[in-house]
Amino acid sequence: MIQPFVTRLVLLLRFFMVISPLWISAPVAMAQMTDVQVMARSTLIMAGAITWPESSTVDRKNLRIGLLGSARFEQALRREAAARGLNIRIRVFKTIPDIRACDLLIIDENFKLEDIADDVLKNGMVTVGYSRNFARNGGIIGFIAKGTKTGFELNVSEAKKRGLTIDPVLFRLAERIY
């Protein structure tokens, strides 16, 4: 029983300290954070484990992040990016037609991924959401509540369709992979 926990903890530490260029101080610190802070930090860390297509102009140190709907992640993202020396550009889009070029789009639970046209979800755009079944329905990273903790799901097949490559370390940490 303790072995799977230890294995998962070792993988988590390896990811945070070795794989991710966005290293954080310790997983223990995340236990004292709000859900929004955890999701903001995790989003930036996971962005470090994603490889965009060669044709893409993505620069991980200068990510263009879009927030569709709510701007509740904006301050947490800015704080996390500043702590890591990242220069992110955040745009808040109130409606689907407002969406403009971004490398990563965080979609509020009030919007359905299937309502966003394929041409908006262009090649190389990472979609992140926290609504039920987000990853199952075509999002790349879907945050899920697990009691008092936050986990995540990945949609690897959708990532491949968009020309994205996800580091396999995330596969072992994800709750589910589609």
Secondary structure, 3 states (H helix, E strand, C coil): CHHHHHHHHHHHHHHHHHHCCCCCCCHHHHCCCCHHHHHHHHHHHHHCCEECCCCCCCCHHHCEEEEECCCCCHHHHHHHHHHCCCCCEEEEECCHHHCCCCCEEEECCCCCHHHCCCCCCCCCCEEEECCCCCCCCCCCEEEEEECCEEEEEECHHHHHHCCCEECHHHHHHCCEEC
